[in-house]
Amino acid sequence: MNLPNKLTVFRVILIVPFVLLLLGGSAQWGWFTAIFGGVLEYTDYIALGIFIVASLTDLLDGKIARKYNLVTNFGKFMDPLADKLLVCAALICLIELQRIPAWIVIIIISREFIISGFRLVAADNRIVIAASYWGKFKTTFQMVMVCLMIANIDALAVLTQIVMWIAVVLTVVSLIDYLAKNKSVLFNGDI
């Protein structure tokens, strides 16, 4: 297994401590409090650190894979899956912590399912759909949004809301962009 793939697997593994730490302070996790009571007030910040490290591995594994020609089928499959698992886990935890409305998470996760399905259809037709700039902007704003929501700093509440709305708009715009640019893949010329 090459280095980019190891980084991808590491990102998936990081999801477990991230979720445990982010949700560890909630009342129903009494066992967590009993074990980690001394660091309980810092769990959000530790979780934030883990999320940032995991997000940075996403940048790093892609750059290394392209620079040293280490692109593999495993990486093509696991890298986007690891990203989706990380972001979806974070968003679902943030619903539990009442820091983001569920309907926004539904929009974001629905977009990911639609694009993933769309890419499967394209792959079946031997067509590769590259990430668009809209998709990259969407990902950036979603990551920043998640970081701000995990940090949960009152002084940044307005900024957090603005970033959240930008992330939602970019989620919808990037979906429309993908579908519009690649509709022939889905309909095979039937429209």
C-alpha positions in Angstrom: 0.0 0.0 0.0 1.5 3.3 -1.1 1.7 6.5 1.1 -1.4 8.3 -0.4 -3.5 5.2 0.3 -2.1 4.9 3.8 -3.1 8.6 4.4 -6.6 7.8 3.1 -7.0 4.8 5.5 -5.6 7.0 8.3 -8.3 9.6 7.6 -11.0 6.9 7.9 -9.5 5.6 11.2 -9.4 9.2 12.6 -13.2 9.3 12.3 -13.6 7.1 15.3 -11.8 9.2 17.9 -13.2 12.3 16.2 -16.8 11.2 16.8 -16.0 9.9 20.3 -14.5 13.2 21.4 -17.1 15.4 19.7 -20.0 13.5 21.2 -18.2 12.5 24.4 -19.4 15.5 26.4 -23.1 14.8 25.9 -25.1 13.5 28.8 -25.9 10.0 27.5 -22.2 9.2 27.4 -21.7 8.9 31.1 -19.0 6.2 30.6 -17.0 8.7 28.6 -17.2 11.3 31.4 -16.0 8.7 33.9 -13.0 7.8 31.8 -12.1 11.2 30.4 -13.6 13.6 32.9 -10.4 15.6 33.3 -10.3 16.6 29.7 -14.0 16.8 29.1 -14.0 20.6 28.6 -11.4 20.3 25.8 -13.0 17.4 23.8 -14.4 19.8 21.2 -11.0 21.3 20.6 -9.3 17.9 20.4 -12.0 16.8 18.0 -11.4 20.0 16.0 -7.7 19.2 15.8 -8.4 15.7 14.6 -10.9 17.0 12.0 -8.2 19.5 10.7 -5.5 16.8 10.6 -7.9 14.5 8.7 -8.9 17.2 6.3 -5.2 18.0 5.6 -4.5 14.4 4.8 -7.1 14.7 2.1 -5.1 17.5 0.5 -1.8 15.7 1.0 -2.7 12.3 -0.3 -4.0 13.7 -3.6 -1.0 15.9 -4.2 1.4 13.0 -3.4 -0.5 10.6 -5.6 -0.5 12.9 -8.6 3.1 14.2 -8.2 4.7 10.7 -7.9 2.2 8.9 -10.2 0.8 6.8 -7.3 -2.8 6.9 -8.4 -4.5 3.5 -7.8 -8.0 2.1 -8.1 -8.1 1.8 -4.3 -7.3 5.5 -4.0 -9.8 6.5 -6.6 -12.5 4.6 -4.7 -11.4 5.2 -1.1 -10.3 8.9 -1.2 -13.7 10.4 -2.0 -15.4 7.8 0.2 -13.2 8.8 3.1 -14.0 12.5 2.5 -17.7 11.8 2.5 -17.5 9.6 5.7 -15.5 12.3 7.5 -17.8 15.2 6.6 -21.1 13.2 7.0 -19.9 11.9 10.5 -19.1 15.5 11.5 -22.4 16.9 10.2 -24.5 14.1 11.9 -22.6 14.8 15.2 -23.3 18.5 14.8 -27.1 17.7 14.5 -26.8 15.8 17.8 -25.1 18.8 19.4 -27.8 21.1 18.0 -25.3 23.2 16.1 -26.7 22.7 12.6 -30.3 22.2 11.4 -31.0 18.7 10.2 -32.5 19.9 6.9 -29.2 21.5 5.9 -27.4 18.2 6.6 -30.0 16.4 4.5 -29.3 18.7 1.5 -25.5 18.2 1.9 -25.7 14.4 2.2 -28.3 14.1 -0.5 -26.0 16.0 -2.9 -23.1 13.6 -2.1 -25.3 10.5 -2.8 -26.6 12.0 -6.1 -23.1 12.8 -7.3 -21.7 9.4 -6.2 -24.5 7.7 -8.0 -23.9 9.9 -11.0 -20.2 9.0 -11.0 -21.0 5.3 -10.9 -23.2 5.6 -14.0 -20.4 7.5 -15.7 -17.8 5.0 -14.7 -20.0 2.2 -16.0 -19.8 4.1 -19.4 -16.1 4.4 -19.0 -16.3 8.2 -18.4 -14.4 9.9 -15.6 -16.1 13.0 -14.2 -13.5 15.2 -12.6 -14.2 17.5 -9.7 -15.3 20.9 -10.7 -14.3 24.2 -9.2 -17.8 24.6 -7.8 -17.3 21.2 -6.0 -13.9 22.3 -4.7 -15.3 25.6 -3.3 -18.2 23.6 -1.8 -15.8 21.3 0.0 -13.7 24.1 1.3 -16.7 26.0 2.7 -18.1 22.8 4.2 -14.8 22.1 5.9 -14.6 25.6 7.3 -18.2 25.5 8.4 -17.6 22.2 10.2 -14.5 23.7 11.9 -16.4 26.8 13.0 -19.3 24.7 14.3 -17.1 22.4 16.3 -15.2 25.3 17.8 -18.6 26.8 18.8 -17.2 30.2 19.6 -19.9 32.8 20.4 -17.9 35.7 19.0 -17.9 33.9 15.6 -21.6 33.0 15.5 -22.5 35.4 12.7 -19.5 34.3 10.7 -20.4 30.6 11.2 -24.0 31.3 9.9 -22.6 33.2 6.9 -20.2 30.3 6.1 -23.0 27.8 6.6 -25.3 29.6 4.1 -22.5 29.9 1.6 -21.8 26.1 2.0 -25.5 25.3 1.4 -25.6 27.5 -1.7 -22.4 26.0 -3.1 -23.7 22.5 -2.4 -26.8 23.2 -4.6 -24.9 25.1 -7.3 -22.2 22.4 -7.5 -24.9 19.8 -7.9 -26.7 21.7 -10.6 -23.3 22.3 -12.4 -22.5 18.6 -12.3 -25.9 17.6 -13.7 -26.0 20.3 -16.3 -22.5 19.6 -17.6 -22.9 15.8 -17.6 -26.5 15.1 -18.3 -25.7 13.1 -21.5 -23.9 10.6 -19.2 -27.1 10.0 -17.3 -29.5 9.9 -20.2 -27.1 8.5 -22.8 -28.4 10.9 -25.4 -32.1 10.1 -24.7 -33.0 13.7 -24.0 
